[in-house]
Amino acid sequence: MATTAQIAKSKRKPKFSSRLVRRCWRCGRKRGYMRDFELCRICFRELANVGEIPGIRKASW
C-alpha cells in the first residue's frame, strides 16, 4: 500500500509529461496498473470476482 505522501505526489501535475505516475484509486499501487479500469491487477481481480465491475466475469471454457 502506498503512503499518503506518495499518492499526493502522484496527483500533482508533473514538470514533464513522461513523469506522470498512474496509481490504483483503491490502494495506490503503481505497478500492474490497468488504464481502462484505473485499478491495479490485484484490486481488479478482487472486484471482478465479487461482480463489482460491470461487464467483467471470470472466464470458463
N, CA, C and O atoms as CSV, one atom per row, in Angstrom:
chain,resi,resn,atom,element,x,y,z
A,1,MET,N,N,0.837,-1.175,0.000
A,1,MET,CA,C,0.000,0.000,0.000
A,1,MET,C,C,0.884,1.242,0.000
A,1,MET,O,O,1.847,1.333,0.762
A,2,ALA,N,N,0.548,2.187,-0.857
A,2,ALA,CA,C,1.331,3.409,-0.982
A,2,ALA,C,C,1.042,4.353,0.187
A,2,ALA,O,O,-0.060,4.375,0.734
A,3,THR,N,N,2.056,5.125,0.549
A,3,THR,CA,C,1.859,6.095,1.630
A,3,THR,C,C,1.055,7.277,1.108
A,3,THR,O,O,0.937,7.483,-0.099
A,4,THR,N,N,0.514,8.033,2.023
A,4,THR,CA,C,-0.294,9.193,1.639
A,4,THR,C,C,0.536,10.222,0.892
A,4,THR,O,O,0.033,10.888,-0.013
A,5,ALA,N,N,1.803,10.358,1.265
A,5,ALA,CA,C,2.679,11.318,0.600
A,5,ALA,C,C,2.924,10.925,-0.855
A,5,ALA,O,O,2.941,11.785,-1.735
A,6,GLN,N,N,3.115,9.623,-1.112
A,6,GLN,CA,C,3.332,9.156,-2.477
A,6,GLN,C,C,2.098,9.366,-3.337
A,6,GLN,O,O,2.208,9.745,-4.503
A,7,ILE,N,N,0.931,9.121,-2.771
A,7,ILE,CA,C,-0.319,9.313,-3.507
A,7,ILE,C,C,-0.516,10.792,-3.823
A,7,ILE,O,O,-0.902,11.140,-4.939
A,8,ALA,N,N,-0.253,11.666,-2.847
A,8,ALA,CA,C,-0.390,13.109,-3.052
A,8,ALA,C,C,0.593,13.602,-4.109
A,8,ALA,O,O,0.249,14.453,-4.928
A,9,LYS,N,N,1.815,13.071,-4.093
A,9,LYS,CA,C,2.828,13.473,-5.054
A,9,LYS,C,C,2.430,13.072,-6.480
A,9,LYS,O,O,2.659,13.828,-7.423
A,10,SER,N,N,1.842,11.894,-6.634
A,10,SER,CA,C,1.467,11.443,-7.966
A,10,SER,C,C,0.244,12.179,-8.503
A,10,SER,O,O,0.010,12.173,-9.712
A,11,LYS,N,N,-0.537,12.811,-7.636
A,11,LYS,CA,C,-1.711,13.568,-8.082
A,11,LYS,C,C,-1.334,14.946,-8.618
A,11,LYS,O,O,-2.079,15.539,-9.398
A,12,ARG,N,N,-0.167,15.456,-8.194
A,12,ARG,CA,C,0.289,16.762,-8.688
A,12,ARG,C,C,0.676,16.690,-10.154
A,12,ARG,O,O,1.060,15.630,-10.649
A,13,LYS,N,N,0.575,17.820,-10.851
A,13,LYS,CA,C,0.959,17.863,-12.259
A,13,LYS,C,C,2.482,17.809,-12.352
A,13,LYS,O,O,3.166,18.621,-11.729
A,14,PRO,N,N,3.025,16.852,-13.130
A,14,PRO,CA,C,4.476,16.731,-13.224
A,14,PRO,C,C,5.101,17.814,-14.097
A,14,PRO,O,O,4.429,18.424,-14.929
A,15,LYS,N,N,6.380,18.039,-13.897
A,15,LYS,CA,C,7.119,19.026,-14.687
A,15,LYS,C,C,7.181,18.589,-16.155
A,15,LYS,O,O,7.053,19.413,-17.061
A,16,PHE,N,N,7.376,17.301,-16.375
A,16,PHE,CA,C,7.403,16.734,-17.721
A,16,PHE,C,C,6.335,15.649,-17.817
A,16,PHE,O,O,6.094,14.927,-16.849
A,17,SER,N,N,5.701,15.530,-18.969
A,17,SER,CA,C,4.582,14.595,-19.107
A,17,SER,C,C,5.006,13.135,-18.947
A,17,SER,O,O,4.187,12.292,-18.584
A,18,SER,N,N,6.262,12.834,-19.212
A,18,SER,CA,C,6.727,11.447,-19.080
A,18,SER,C,C,6.889,11.021,-17.619
A,18,SER,O,O,7.076,9.837,-17.338
A,19,ARG,N,N,6.817,11.972,-16.694
A,19,ARG,CA,C,6.950,11.653,-15.275
A,19,ARG,C,C,5.615,11.316,-14.610
A,19,ARG,O,O,5.567,11.068,-13.405
A,20,LEU,N,N,4.547,11.307,-15.381
A,20,LEU,CA,C,3.227,11.029,-14.843
A,20,LEU,C,C,3.173,9.622,-14.254
A,20,LEU,O,O,3.574,8.658,-14.905
A,21,VAL,N,N,2.678,9.506,-13.028
A,21,VAL,CA,C,2.565,8.204,-12.361
A,21,VAL,C,C,1.086,7.907,-12.179
A,21,VAL,O,O,0.374,8.637,-11.489
A,22,ARG,N,N,0.637,6.837,-12.801
A,22,ARG,CA,C,-0.761,6.426,-12.652
A,22,ARG,C,C,-0.836,5.407,-11.521
A,22,ARG,O,O,-0.060,4.453,-11.469
A,23,ARG,N,N,-1.784,5.631,-10.623
A,23,ARG,CA,C,-1.924,4.749,-9.476
A,23,ARG,C,C,-3.352,4.235,-9.368
A,23,ARG,O,O,-4.298,4.866,-9.839
A,24,CYS,N,N,-3.479,3.089,-8.744
A,24,CYS,CA,C,-4.779,2.482,-8.470
A,24,CYS,C,C,-5.556,3.404,-7.529
A,24,CYS,O,O,-5.013,3.874,-6.529
A,25,TRP,N,N,-6.817,3.659,-7.847
A,25,TRP,CA,C,-7.604,4.559,-6.993
A,25,TRP,C,C,-7.983,3.893,-5.681
A,25,TRP,O,O,-8.361,4.571,-4.725
A,26,ARG,N,N,-7.886,2.586,-5.631
A,26,ARG,CA,C,-8.317,1.864,-4.433
A,26,ARG,C,C,-7.193,1.703,-3.413
A,26,ARG,O,O,-7.395,1.947,-2.223
A,27,CYS,N,N,-6.008,1.293,-3.874
A,27,CYS,CA,C,-4.929,1.005,-2.919
A,27,CYS,C,C,-3.695,1.886,-3.124
A,27,CYS,O,O,-2.854,1.976,-2.229
A,28,GLY,N,N,-3.571,2.535,-4.279
A,28,GLY,CA,C,-2.436,3.410,-4.529
A,28,GLY,C,C,-1.255,2.730,-5.200
A,28,GLY,O,O,-0.208,3.351,-5.385
A,29,ARG,N,N,-1.408,1.467,-5.566
A,29,ARG,CA,C,-0.324,0.717,-6.199
A,29,ARG,C,C,-0.050,1.271,-7.600
A,29,ARG,O,O,-0.981,1.619,-8.327
A,30,LYS,N,N,1.243,1.352,-7.976
A,30,LYS,CA,C,1.591,1.881,-9.290
A,30,LYS,C,C,1.983,0.801,-10.292
A,30,LYS,O,O,1.944,1.040,-11.499
A,31,ARG,N,N,2.357,-0.376,-9.816
A,31,ARG,CA,C,2.724,-1.464,-10.723
A,31,ARG,C,C,1.511,-2.331,-11.024
A,31,ARG,O,O,0.638,-2.505,-10.174
A,32,GLY,N,N,1.458,-2.870,-12.224
A,32,GLY,CA,C,0.343,-3.720,-12.608
A,32,GLY,C,C,-0.939,-2.937,-12.770
A,32,GLY,O,O,-2.017,-3.439,-12.454
A,33,TYR,N,N,-0.838,-1.697,-13.265
A,33,TYR,CA,C,-1.968,-0.785,-13.393
A,33,TYR,C,C,-2.661,-0.985,-14.734
A,33,TYR,O,O,-1.997,-1.088,-15.766
A,34,MET,N,N,-3.986,-1.042,-14.729
A,34,MET,CA,C,-4.772,-1.135,-15.959
A,34,MET,C,C,-5.490,0.181,-16.182
A,34,MET,O,O,-6.327,0.593,-15.378
A,35,ARG,N,N,-5.152,0.837,-17.288
A,35,ARG,CA,C,-5.720,2.153,-17.567
A,35,ARG,C,C,-7.224,2.123,-17.771
A,35,ARG,O,O,-7.929,3.039,-17.347
A,36,ASP,N,N,-7.719,1.075,-18.417
A,36,ASP,CA,C,-9.150,1.002,-18.717
A,36,ASP,C,C,-10.011,1.058,-17.462
A,36,ASP,O,O,-11.110,1.613,-17.482
A,37,PHE,N,N,-9.519,0.491,-16.384
A,37,PHE,CA,C,-10.301,0.408,-15.152
A,37,PHE,C,C,-9.744,1.282,-14.041
A,37,PHE,O,O,-10.384,1.430,-13.000
A,38,GLU,N,N,-8.575,1.861,-14.234
A,38,GLU,CA,C,-7.883,2.683,-13.232
A,38,GLU,C,C,-7.650,1.893,-11.944
A,38,GLU,O,O,-7.732,2.437,-10.842
A,39,LEU,N,N,-7.355,0.589,-12.106
A,39,LEU,CA,C,-7.123,-0.302,-10.979
A,39,LEU,C,C,-5.841,-1.081,-11.188
A,39,LEU,O,O,-5.399,-1.259,-12.323
A,40,CYS,N,N,-5.239,-1.549,-10.100
A,40,CYS,CA,C,-4.115,-2.464,-10.218
A,40,CYS,C,C,-4.675,-3.873,-10.428
A,40,CYS,O,O,-5.874,-4.099,-10.264
A,41,ARG,N,N,-3.820,-4.798,-10.783
A,41,ARG,CA,C,-4.261,-6.157,-11.104
A,41,ARG,C,C,-4.894,-6.864,-9.911
A,41,ARG,O,O,-5.802,-7.679,-10.073
A,42,ILE,N,N,-4.412,-6.550,-8.722
A,42,ILE,CA,C,-4.914,-7.212,-7.516
A,42,ILE,C,C,-6.334,-6.730,-7.194
A,42,ILE,O,O,-7.228,-7.540,-6.949
A,43,CYS,N,N,-6.529,-5.424,-7.195
A,43,CYS,CA,C,-7.857,-4.867,-6.925
A,43,CYS,C,C,-8.834,-5.231,-8.028
A,43,CYS,O,O,-10.012,-5.469,-7.762
A,44,PHE,N,N,-8.351,-5.277,-9.272
A,44,PHE,CA,C,-9.201,-5.671,-10.390
A,44,PHE,C,C,-9.746,-7.076,-10.170
A,44,PHE,O,O,-10.939,-7.324,-10.349
A,45,ARG,N,N,-8.873,-7.982,-9.785
A,45,ARG,CA,C,-9.287,-9.371,-9.577
A,45,ARG,C,C,-10.272,-9.490,-8.418
A,45,ARG,O,O,-11.257,-10.223,-8.506
A,46,GLU,N,N,-10.002,-8.768,-7.337
A,46,GLU,CA,C,-10.905,-8.813,-6.187
A,46,GLU,C,C,-12.297,-8.319,-6.555
A,46,GLU,O,O,-13.295,-8.958,-6.221
A,47,LEU,N,N,-12.366,-7.175,-7.246
A,47,LEU,CA,C,-13.657,-6.600,-7.616
A,47,LEU,C,C,-14.366,-7.431,-8.683
A,47,LEU,O,O,-15.592,-7.548,-8.661
A,48,ALA,N,N,-13.606,-8.009,-9.616
A,48,ALA,CA,C,-14.205,-8.829,-10.665
A,48,ALA,C,C,-14.804,-10.107,-10.090
A,48,ALA,O,O,-15.872,-10.537,-10.526
A,49,ASN,N,N,-14.138,-10.713,-9.130
A,49,ASN,CA,C,-14.653,-11.940,-8.515
A,49,ASN,C,C,-15.941,-11.692,-7.731
A,49,ASN,O,O,-16.805,-12.565,-7.656
A,50,VAL,N,N,-16.063,-10.522,-7.160
A,50,VAL,CA,C,-17.265,-10.176,-6.398
A,50,VAL,C,C,-18.394,-9.732,-7.333
A,50,VAL,O,O,-19.568,-9.789,-6.966
A,51,GLY,N,N,-18.029,-9.286,-8.554
A,51,GLY,CA,C,-19.022,-8.825,-9.523
A,51,GLY,C,C,-19.264,-7.335,-9.467
A,51,GLY,O,O,-20.319,-6.863,-9.889
A,52,GLU,N,N,-18.299,-6.581,-8.952
A,52,GLU,CA,C,-18.442,-5.132,-8.810
A,52,GLU,C,C,-18.163,-4.380,-10.113
A,52,GLU,O,O,-18.621,-3.250,-10.279
A,53,ILE,N,N,-17.418,-4.992,-11.038
A,53,ILE,CA,C,-17.076,-4.334,-12.296
A,53,ILE,C,C,-18.069,-4.797,-13.359
A,53,ILE,O,O,-18.105,-5.982,-13.688
A,54,PRO,N,N,-18.878,-3.878,-13.903
A,54,PRO,CA,C,-19.877,-4.289,-14.892
A,54,PRO,C,C,-19.231,-4.773,-16.186
A,54,PRO,O,O,-18.276,-4.171,-16.679
A,55,GLY,N,N,-19.760,-5.864,-16.727
A,55,GLY,CA,C,-19.274,-6.404,-17.994
A,55,GLY,C,C,-18.092,-7.346,-17.861
A,55,GLY,O,O,-17.621,-7.872,-18.869
A,56,ILE,N,N,-17.602,-7.575,-16.663
A,56,ILE,CA,C,-16.452,-8.443,-16.447
A,56,ILE,C,C,-16.901,-9.665,-15.651
A,56,ILE,O,O,-17.556,-9.546,-14.615
A,57,ARG,N,N,-16.536,-10.834,-16.153
A,57,ARG,CA,C,-16.772,-12.047,-15.391
A,57,ARG,C,C,-15.644,-13.024,-15.651
A,57,ARG,O,O,-14.937,-12.928,-16.654
A,58,LYS,N,N,-15.488,-13.953,-14.747
A,58,LYS,CA,C,-14.390,-14.916,-14.831
A,58,LYS,C,C,-14.620,-15.844,-16.022
A,58,LYS,O,O,-15.727,-16.334,-16.246
A,59,ALA,N,N,-13.557,-16.071,-16.771
A,59,ALA,CA,C,-13.655,-16.914,-17.960
A,59,ALA,C,C,-13.768,-18.379,-17.564
A,59,ALA,O,O,-13.169,-18.824,-16.585
A,60,SER,N,N,-14.543,-19.113,-18.340
A,60,SER,CA,C,-14.630,-20.572,-18.172
A,60,SER,C,C,-14.963,-21.181,-19.528
A,60,SER,O,O,-15.936,-20.788,-20.172
A,61,TRP,N,N,-14.162,-22.129,-19.949
A,61,TRP,CA,C,-14.427,-22.782,-21.237
A,61,TRP,C,C,-14.031,-24.216,-21.214
A,61,TRP,O,O,-14.186,-24.915,-22.216
